[in-house]
Amino acid sequence: MPQKLSKLEEKAIALLLRHQDKGLLQSELWHKLGVTSREGSRIAIRLEKKGMVKRVKEFAKDRWTRRLVPLIRRVTIEPIRGAPCLACEQEHVCGEGGVISPKNCPRLEKWVLESHFTKKSEISQSTQT
């Protein structure tokens, strides 16, 4: 069952998701939310108890503080955009033990290989410039 978030908790999560790789120092979050350190600390603790962030002790700006690292991630459909499964006419017989499955689907295999080589080519071109 999804946990209820306060408006400030929702804003905090939105901010943390923008910095999901490295997280934010608690003090940075308080300033961005426009709340006191006391209220910011309470928000961080509540989010940690809900399993949405991890509070990591860190020495920054000549003092010990906590870095808030989100444990949730922003989800997009980008990785599966264009996958043949989304509009497949064989979908009704596809699945584990079915006539066709993702393990033996030629259309899916072709799409995966094309996507892989396209991505690899894009990465190669971006590193050359």
N, C-alpha and C positions, 0 to 999 in steps of 0.2 A: 504494500500500500504506500503510495507516494506521501512524503512528509510535507506538511504545511509549512510554508516559509513566510516570514513577515516581509513587508515591502523592502525594508533595509537589507534583509538577508538576500532577497532576490537581486537587489542592486549590487550587493557585494559579490554574489556569484557571477553576475554579468561582467563585472570588472575583472574578476579573477580569470574568467574564461578568455578574456582578451590577452591575458598574460599566462596562459595555461602551461607553457613550457617551463618557465622559471618561477612563477608565482609572484607575489607582492609581499613586501614587508608590512606588518600590521600597521605601522605608522603611515605608510603610503596609502593603505586602504582607508584609514580613518580620515585622512585629509581629503581623499577623493569623494568619500561619502558625506563629508561635512559633519562628522560627529566627534564627540569627545573620545579620548583614549579609553576611558572607562566603558563607554557604550560600544566602541569598536572592539575592545577585548571581549566583551560579552557576546557580540555577534560572532566573532571568530570561534569562541568556545562552543556556541550553539551549533555552528556549522560543522565543527569537528565531531561533536556528539552525534550529529545526524549522518556522519560518514561522508560528508561532501568535500571536506578539506583536511589536509594534514598540516599541523603546526610544527615547524622545524626550528629548533633553537639555532640562532645565528648571531655572530658578533658583527655588527654593522654600525658605522658612524660612532665609534668609540664606546659602544654599549651592547649588552646582550638584548636581543629582541627575538621575535618569532617571524619566520617567513611562512606565509600561507600559500600552500600549493594545492590547487584543486585536484580532487580525486575523480572528478567527472570530466567528461570531454564533450565538446561541441560535436554533434553528429551531422554529417552531410551525406547526400546521395552521390556526391561526385565520384567516389571510387567505383560505383556500379552503373554510372550513367552509360547508356548504350548497350548494356548487357542484353543478350538475346532472350534471356529467361523472362524478362518483363513483358514480352509480347509473343511468347512462344505458343505455337498451335499444338505442341506436344505436351503442354503443361499438365494436362489431365492424366497422362500416363507416366509422367516423370516422377522419380523419387527412388528411395532405397528399395531395391527389389522390384522396381518397375521395369517396363519395356525399355525405357531409356532413363538414365540418371545423370547427374552432374559428372559422375566419374567417366561416363562413356559418350557424352554428347559432343558430336563434331562441331556444332555451331558454337557451343560454349568454349571449346578448346581453341577454335579459330579466333574468337573474340579475345580470349585471355592472351594468346600469343601476339596478336596485333596490338593490343593495349600495352603489353610489356615492351615490345620493340619500339612503339611510338614514344612511350615515356622515356625509354633509354636514349632514343635519338634526341628528344627535347633536352634531356639533361646534358648530353654530350655537346649539343649546340650552345647551351647556356654557359658551359664552362670554357668554351673556345672564345667567347666574346669578352 
